[in-house]
Amino acid sequence: MTTTLLPSDTPEPFLISFSGMDGAGKSTQIQILCADLAAAGVPVLQLAFWDHVAAFARMRANFSIKFLKSDGRVGTPTQPVRRNDKNASAWYLVVARTFLYSVDAMMLRRIIRRTQKRFAGVIIFDRYIYDQLATLPLERSWARAYARMILKVVPRPDLPFVLDAVPEEARGRKPEYPLEFMHRYRAAYVRLSTLAGLILIDPLSQEATSDAVTGCLRSAPGSSELKSLEKFEPQKDDAGLLATLSENSRGT
């Protein structure tokens, strides 16, 4: 596929990421923000970390299903499932994660650089490298040191959101993992928010969370340039770019 570069005077894409444990409301807030930006005439490109960045995604999913006996489906209040992947904490899995997350970080860096050359607008990530790091035992000094190293490699979003949630309520929306793990997972996100300087949004109603996200966007450095993006017409097929990124993540 031929790459069409954007004009040299195009503002750099504004990067936003949404992180948080399962059931925190990330997908809902992303949908609301995408709709608001589109209504304002601002081009939006939505990327999913697992679909467009994570290295060897299919192999990793198959390993969880076959060897960890994890249910690959998404849990719902009426159809709970038993996931067993990121909550598994055997030492050899932690070692494997540190390797894979390093590859993920390099993939993320490359993908953002490629996308910045071909897209003018707002790039919204559904999960980011932060969600990978939150699965590590960040109460350990070595894990925090590793996280700091990875954070130096990946581009920092202009707005890196972490949506907090009450574990019991999050599990009620997505019954997939044991409640004990959900509490540990939440603590890891809180610790990571301090470590990486992320924007932690307390558990709020859907509307209040949306207002908090919008308020951060309006006051963020560089957000005043978003309106100027309206004059730039798309230079490529977004679907084609997404397909290319997906292929890259699976065939790293």
C-alpha positions in Angstrom: 0.0 0.0 0.0 1.4 3.4 -1.0 2.0 5.8 1.9 0.8 9.4 1.4 2.6 11.8 3.8 0.7 14.7 5.2 1.7 18.3 4.4 4.7 19.5 6.5 2.7 22.2 8.2 0.2 19.7 9.6 0.0 19.8 13.4 1.2 16.6 15.1 -1.6 14.3 16.2 -3.0 14.8 19.7 -2.6 11.5 21.5 -5.0 10.3 24.2 -5.0 6.9 26.0 -7.6 5.3 28.2 -6.4 2.7 30.7 -8.0 0.9 33.7 -9.1 -2.4 34.9 -11.8 -4.4 33.1 -15.3 -2.9 33.7 -14.0 0.6 34.5 -15.9 2.1 31.6 -13.1 2.8 29.1 -15.1 1.7 26.0 -18.0 3.9 26.9 -15.9 7.0 27.5 -14.0 6.4 24.2 -17.2 6.2 22.3 -18.5 9.4 23.9 -15.3 11.3 23.2 -15.0 10.0 19.6 -18.6 11.2 18.9 -17.9 14.6 20.5 -14.7 15.1 18.5 -16.3 14.0 15.2 -19.2 16.3 15.8 -16.7 19.2 16.2 -15.1 18.3 12.9 -11.9 16.9 14.4 -10.6 13.8 12.7 -10.3 10.8 15.1 -8.4 7.6 14.8 -9.2 4.9 17.3 -6.6 2.2 18.1 -6.9 -0.8 20.3 -3.6 -1.8 22.0 -4.3 -5.5 21.8 -5.5 -5.4 18.2 -3.0 -2.9 16.7 0.1 -3.0 18.9 0.6 -6.1 21.0 3.2 -8.4 19.5 2.3 -12.0 18.8 -1.3 -11.2 19.9 -2.8 -14.4 18.4 -0.1 -16.6 19.8 -0.5 -15.0 23.3 -4.3 -15.5 23.2 -4.0 -19.1 22.1 -1.4 -19.8 24.9 -3.8 -18.5 27.5 -6.7 -20.5 26.2 -4.7 -23.8 25.7 -2.2 -23.8 28.6 -3.8 -21.5 31.2 -7.3 -22.8 30.5 -8.6 -19.2 30.1 -12.0 -18.5 28.6 -11.3 -16.2 25.6 -14.7 -14.5 25.7 -15.7 -11.2 27.3 -17.8 -11.6 30.4 -21.2 -9.9 30.8 -23.5 -9.6 33.8 -25.7 -12.3 32.3 -22.9 -14.5 31.0 -19.9 -14.5 33.4 -16.7 -16.2 32.2 -13.5 -17.4 33.8 -10.5 -15.6 32.5 -7.0 -16.8 33.5 -4.3 -14.8 31.8 -3.1 -11.5 33.3 -4.1 -12.7 36.8 -1.8 -15.7 36.5 1.3 -14.9 38.5 3.7 -17.8 38.2 7.3 -16.7 38.1 7.9 -17.9 34.5 4.9 -16.0 33.3 6.2 -12.8 34.9 9.5 -13.3 33.2 7.8 -13.9 29.8 5.8 -10.8 30.3 8.8 -8.6 30.9 10.2 -9.8 27.5 6.9 -9.4 25.7 6.2 -6.0 27.1 9.6 -4.8 26.0 8.7 -5.9 22.4 5.2 -4.2 22.8 7.0 -1.0 23.8 9.1 -1.0 20.7 6.1 -1.8 18.5 4.1 1.0 20.1 6.9 3.5 19.5 7.2 2.4 15.8 3.4 2.5 15.2 2.9 5.9 16.7 5.8 7.3 14.6 4.3 5.7 11.4 0.8 7.0 12.2 2.0 10.5 13.0 3.2 10.7 9.4 -0.1 9.7 7.9 -2.8 11.1 10.2 -3.7 14.6 11.3 -6.2 14.6 14.2 -6.7 12.9 17.5 -5.4 9.4 18.1 -7.3 7.6 20.9 -5.9 4.4 22.3 -8.1 1.8 24.0 -5.5 0.7 26.6 -1.9 1.5 26.4 1.5 0.2 27.6 0.3 1.2 31.1 -2.2 -1.6 31.1 0.6 -4.1 30.4 2.7 -2.7 33.2 -0.2 -2.9 35.7 -0.1 -6.7 35.5 3.4 -6.7 37.0 4.0 -6.9 40.8 4.7 -3.1 41.1 5.0 -3.4 44.8 8.4 -4.9 44.1 11.4 -2.5 43.4 12.6 -4.5 40.4 9.2 -4.2 38.7 9.0 -0.5 39.3 12.6 -0.1 37.9 11.5 -2.1 34.8 8.4 0.0 34.4 10.5 3.2 34.5 12.7 1.8 31.8 9.7 1.0 29.5 8.2 4.4 30.2 11.3 6.0 28.8 10.9 4.1 25.5 7.3 4.7 24.6 5.8 8.1 23.6 3.8 9.7 26.4 0.2 10.6 25.4 -0.9 14.2 25.7 -3.7 12.9 28.0 -3.0 9.5 29.6 -6.2 8.7 31.4 -6.7 6.0 34.0 -10.3 5.3 34.9 -10.6 4.1 38.5 -13.4 1.9 39.6 -14.7 0.1 42.6 -13.6 -3.6 42.1 -17.0 -5.0 43.0 -18.8 -2.7 40.6 -16.3 -3.3 37.8 -16.6 -7.0 38.2 -20.3 -6.7 38.2 -20.1 -5.2 34.8 -17.5 -7.6 33.5 -17.5 -10.8 35.6 -14.2 -12.3 34.4 -11.6 -12.3 37.1 -11.6 -13.2 40.8 -12.4 -10.3 43.1 -9.2 -10.6 45.0 -7.3 -10.0 41.7 -9.4 -7.0 40.9 -8.4 -5.4 44.1 -4.7 -6.0 43.4 -5.2 -4.8 39.9 -6.7 -1.6 41.0 -3.9 -1.0 43.5 -1.4 -1.5 40.6 -3.1 1.1 38.5 -3.1 3.6 41.4 0.6 2.9 42.0 1.4 3.2 38.3 -0.5 6.5 38.1 1.9 8.0 40.6 4.9 6.4 39.0 4.1 7.6 35.5 2.2 10.8 36.3 -1.0 9.6 34.7 -4.4 11.3 35.0 -6.4 9.2 37.5 -10.1 9.8 37.4 -11.9 8.7 40.5 -14.9 6.4 40.3 -17.7 8.7 39.0 -21.0 8.4 37.1 -20.7 8.0 33.3 -21.7 11.6 32.8 -19.3 13.0 35.5 -16.5 11.0 34.1 -17.2 12.3 30.6 -17.2 15.9 32.0 -13.8 15.2 33.7 -12.3 13.9 30.4 -13.6 16.9 28.5 -12.3 19.3 31.1 -8.9 17.8 30.9 -8.9 18.0 27.1 -9.9 21.6 27.0 -7.2 22.6 29.5 -4.4 20.4 28.0 -1.4 22.1 26.3 -1.8 22.0 22.6 -5.6 21.4 22.7 -6.2 24.8 21.2 -4.7 23.6 18.0 -7.3 20.9 17.5 -9.7 23.3 15.7 -7.0 23.9 13.0 -7.2 20.2 12.2 -10.6 20.7 10.6 -9.0 22.0 7.4 -7.0 18.8 6.8 -8.8 16.2 4.7 -8.0 12.6 5.3 -4.9 11.6 3.3 -5.4 7.9 3.4 -7.9 5.2 4.1 -8.2 4.7 7.9 -9.4 1.2 7.4 -6.4 0.3 5.4 -4.0 1.8 8.0 -5.8 -0.1 10.8 -5.6 -3.3 8.8 -1.9 -2.8 8.3 -1.2 -2.2 12.0 -3.2 -5.3 12.9 -1.2 -7.4 10.5 2.0 -6.0 11.9 1.1 -6.8 15.5 0.3 -10.4 14.7 3.3 -11.1 12.5 6.0 -9.3 14.5 
